[in-house]
Amino acid sequence: MIVISILRIYCYRFCFLLMLLLLVGLFSSSAHADGGAPQLAYVAGAVQGISIIDIARQRVTGTIAVGGNPRTVLMSPDGHALYVTQPTLGLVAVIVAKTGKTLCTASLPGQPSLLALSLDATVLYAAGQGDTKVRALDPVTCAVQRTFGTHEPVYGLAVTASTAADATPLTPNQLWITGTTSLTIFEVNGHLLGSVPIAGGPQYISIPGGFTAYVTTRQGTVVAVDLNTRRIVQTLLSEGQFGPMDYDANTGEVYVPDRQHNQLDVLTPVMASTTLTPHEPEQIIHLSSSPQSVAITSDGQLGFLALSNGQVLMLDVPGRSIVTSIAVGGSPHFIITGLYPPVNSPIFTPQQTATAPPSANPISRPFLIVLMVLVGVLLLGTLWLFWSHYQKRLANDDSTRKRL
């Protein structure tokens, strides 16, 4: 009987431990980046400076007080830091996303309002229309590392890898800068590569992974520029007033806010081998107010539109439909979402969102729960077999003693 009692105690302990493991697997959150990415979106220009949207709850859950009329906000790939321009104060700030604490600031001329992050996330490029130079900053200390002179006010920034035929992994990346009349291209080591005249005055620029840069103009067009030849391929849109763009990293489609017509234009990607581009836009999503900026999540499932009326729209990207509207107040200028899945050492970072390598995909929670249940069933079955065997052996021993 003592042995049976001991077995029962161990059985109860095992069952308790198994239930505890199941509860941990069910209620513990997956590994997420510090600061909340990818569950959060950050909106610059809201009432308090930056509003924080919880994507799952579909509402504002916090704010970060930032002065200086913040215009652009970017996020470090690990979700730890936000990079924010404060043009009326002449500052670029690095802020801890989780706490709102300022890590460092850089005082720059020209009312800096533009940012771009290097592909390895080790350099932050900043500029504004009130100056003709772009500064390369250390994103940890805010120290100026290099200066790029363009001789024109700066309207847009983007970083891309070299597409030259003889490019190697050691070939320097490129910094593309839009000015008053043209695009200026530098290698990130400071070497000037050339310029591309753009009729109508280039403004915002977006460079998805590939061979094409998409450039809006102040005259109201969107043009495609070949990264290798540095020539305009085609005018894609016209007769609009276009804001900062983003793209779907999975399909290559480019999303262009049209502020004049209260709509979001979706462009078919222009490939290097494209000879005849289909009629653009591929699709139009009509809106209730003027869109100021757009951000597409890196998995290509959701989009976010900052509207001039203080609202942010959540989009179902594959369904091309509006999911909900979230009030953030103020005059939103820019919106950013975090990496999904979050990574600590990304190999590249596009303009507004980034895609992690496929190997970084976490194990889904349902799969983990099913796996734990199966393991538990197998262990309980094994324990039951041992128990049944012991009971039979005990019965045989009792029968033998009775015969004796």
N, C-alpha and C positions, 0 to 999 in steps of 0.2 A: 504493500500500500504506500510505503514511503516513496518508492520509485515512481508510482503513478502520480502522486502529488507533485513530485519534482517535475515530471514531464508536463503536467498541467500548467505549472507556474511558467515554464519556459514557453509553452504554447501561447499563454496569455501575453507574455512579454513580446513574443514574435509578432503576434497579431497587432499589438499596440504600436510596435515599431513600423510595421507595414502601413498601418493607417496614417501614422505621422508622415511617412515618406510620401504617401499619396496626397495628403493635404498640402505639404510643401510644394509638390509639383503642380497642384491645382491653383494655389493662391499666390505663389511667388511670381514676381514679374520677370520677364526675360531680361537678358543683359542689354541695357540701353546706355547710350552715351551720356556723359555728364552734361547737365544743362537741359535735358529733356528731349533732345533729338532722338528719334524722328517723330515723336508724338506732338511736337510743338511747332507752331509757325510764329514768326516775329514780324511785326508790322511797324515800319518807321513812319513817323508823322502822325501817330495817333494822339489822343488827348494828353497823356502823360509823357509822351516822347516815343516809347516803344510799347505796343500792346502784345501780350503773349496769348496765343490761341491754342487751347487744347483740342487737337484734331478729333480725338475720340469723343469728347464731350460736346464738341461743336459750339464752343463758347469761349469768351475771354476769361482766363483764370489768373491773370496777373499783369503787372506793368513794370517797366523799368523807367525811372525818371531820367530823361536825357534832355538837356537844353540845347539851344543852338539850332532848332528846327531840323532835326536829323533827316537826311535825305536818302541815304543808302545804308543798308545793313547787310553784312555777310557773316557767315558762321564758319568757324574752324571745323575741319572734317570730323573731329572727335566730339563736336558739340559743346566743348568747354567754353569757348570764347566767342563773343560777338565783336565784329569790327564795324564801327559806326562813324559816319561823317557828320560833323556839326558845322555847316558852312557859315552861319552868322557869327560863330565864335572863332572860326578859322582853325578848327581842331579835327583830328581823327583820333578816336578813342578805342581802346581795347577793353571790353567789359566781360566780366565773368557771367556767363549766361544764367547760371543757377542762382547767384546771389545778387547780381546787379552791381557788384563792386567794380570800380574802375581800376584796371591793372596799370595802364600807362596812357599817355596822350602825346600826340605830335602836333605842334603848332606850325601850320603851313600857310603860305600866302595864297591868294586867289579864291577864297571861300570854297574849300574842297568839298565836293559833293559826289565824287565818283570813286569807286573802288574796284579792284580786280585782284584776285588771289592767284599766286603762282601755282603751277600744276602739282608741285610737291608741297604746297602750303607753307613754304618757308619764307616767302616774300609777299608783302602787301603793297600794291601799287595804288597811289592816291593822286588825285588832281581835281581841278575845278576850272570853270570857264573864265575866272578872273585872273588866270595865270597861263603861261605858255609852257610850263614844265610839268613833268610827271615825276613824283618821288617814289623810290623803292624803299619801303620801311621794313624793319625787323618787326614781325608781328608779336614778339614777346616783349621787346623793350621800347618799341616805337622809334628807335633810332633810324635816321636817314642813312641808307647804304649807298644809294646811287641816284643821280638825277638825269632825266632824259629831256632834252630841249627840242621843242617842235616848232617854235616861232609862230604858233597860232594858238588861240584859246582852245582849251580841251573840252570836248563834248562827250566822249565815250572812251572806254577802255576794255580790252579783252586780251587774254593770254592763250596761246596755242602752241602745239608742238610743230616743229619744222616738217613741211611736206616735200622738201626737196628730194629729188631722185637719189642723191648720194647721202641723204641724212642717215645718221647712226644714233644709237641711244645717247651718245656723247655730244651730239649736235645741240647747240643752245636753243632753248625755246624762244618764241617770238612774242613781242609786245606790240599790239595793234592799237593805234591811237587815232581817234577822229578829231579833226580840227575844223577850222572855218571853211576851208575849201577842199581838203583832201584827207586821205588816210596816210599816216606815217607809220612805217614798220621798223622796229628795232629788234635785234637779238637782245636777249635779256642781259648779256654782258656789256651792252652799250653800243655795239656796232650797228650803224645805220644801214638798213637793207634797201630802203627806197620809199616811194610814196605813190599813191593812187589818187588822181584827181576825181572828185565826186561832184557832179553837177547838183545844185540845190543845197549844198552844205551838209556833209555827213553829221549824224548825231549819235544815236545809240547803236551799239554793235553787239552781236551775239555770234559766237563761233562754236557750234556743236562739234563733236568728234567727227572728223571727215575732211573734206577738201573745200568747204565753202564758208565764207563769212557773210552774215546778213546784216545790212546796214540801213538804218532809217535816215531820212534827210529832213531838214527843217522846211523844205519846200513841199513835203508831203508824199514821198515815195519810199519804197523799200527795194533795195537792189541786192543782188547776189554777186559776190566777188570771189573769184578763184584764188585760193590761198597760194597756189604754186606760181601761176603766171602773173598774179596781182593785177588782173583785169576784170572789169565788170562783165559778168556773164549775161545778166538779164535784169530788167526792171520787173519786179514781181507784183508790187502794189503801187497805186497812185491815188491822188486826190483824198488823202487822209491826214490825220495828225497822229503819229505813231509814238508809243511810249516804249519803255524798256521791255525787251523780249525775253522769252525763255523757250526751252525745247524739251521734247520727250526723248530721253536718252535711249529708249528702246526702239522707237520708230523713226527718230530723226526729224519728226514734224516740228515746225517752229510756230510758236504762239505769239501773235503780235497784237497788242492792245491798240485799237483805233479810238482815240479820244474824241475825235470829231463826230463819228457816227455811232458812238455808244455800242461798240461791238468788239468781239475778239475774233481775229482772223487766224485761221489755221492753214499753214503753208506746207505743201509737199516738199520733202528734202531735195535739194539740188545736188546731184551726184557728179563726180568727176567725168563720167561718161555720158552725162545727160546731153542730148542734142536738141530735144524739143520738150520744154517744160509745160506740163498741163496748165490749163487756165487756173489762175490763182485769184482768190484763195480757194483752197480745197473745200473749206467749210467755214461758215460764219455762225458765231454764237451771239445772238442779240442780247443786249443788257439794258438795265433800267437807268444806268448812269454812266458817266465817263470813266473808263478803266485807266488807272495810272500805272499799274505794274502787274505782272503775272509771274507765278511760280508754279512749276510742275514738279510733283514728287518724283524721286529717282526711280520708283518702280512703275511710273507711268499710269498710276491709277487715279490720282487726285490732282486737281489744279486749284489754285487760289488766286483770286483777282481782287486787288485793292481798288476800290471805287472812290471817286472824289466826294461822294456824299457821306463818307465815314463808315461805309459798309465794306465787308469782305465776303465775297462769294466763294463757296466751296463747289468745285465742279467734279462730276463724274467724267473723267477724261475718255475712257472707252465709249461711254454712252453719250458723250457730248451734251450733257444735261446739267442743270444747276441743282445741287443737293440741298443747300441751305444758304441763308444770309446771316452774317454775324456782325453786330454793331461794334465798332472799335472807336468811333468818334474821331474828331479832329479832321485833318486833311491827309489821308494816307498817301505816301509817296512811293513806298517800296515794300515788298514782302519777300521773305525767305523761309524755306523749310529745310529741315536737317536731312542728313544722309540716311538712307535706308537700304541695307542694314548699316548701322553706325560702324565705323572702322577707326582704328587708332593711327594707322599709317597708310593713307590712301596713295594710290599711284597717280591719280589725276583728280582735278577739281574743276568742273565746268563753271559756267557763269553764276548760276543761282542754285542749282541742285547738282548732286553728284551721284554716281552709281558705283557701289562697291564691287569688288571682284566676286564672281559667283561662289567661290569657296567660302566667302564670309557669311552666307545665308545661315541663320540660326535654325536649330531643330524646332519644329513647330510644337506648341504646347499640347494639342490633341494627340500628336504622335507620341510625345513623352508620356502622357497619361496612359494611353493604351499599352505602351511598352511596360510601364510600371505595373499595371494591372495584370498583364500576362505573366510577368516575373513573379508577382505575388501568388497568382493561381498555381503556377508550377511549384513554388515553394510550399504552399499549403497542401497541394496534392502529395508532394514527397513526404511531408510531415504526417499526413493521414495514413500513407502506406506504412511508414515506420510504426505508427500507433496501432494500426490494425494487426501488423505482424507481431507486435509485442503482446497485444491482447490474446491472439491465438496461442502464442507460446506460453503465456501465463495460464490459459485454460488447459493446455496440454499438461503443464506441470501439476496443476491441481488434480486433473484426472489421474495422473500417474501416482500421486501421493495417496489418493483414495483407494486405488487398487492394492497398494502396498499396505 
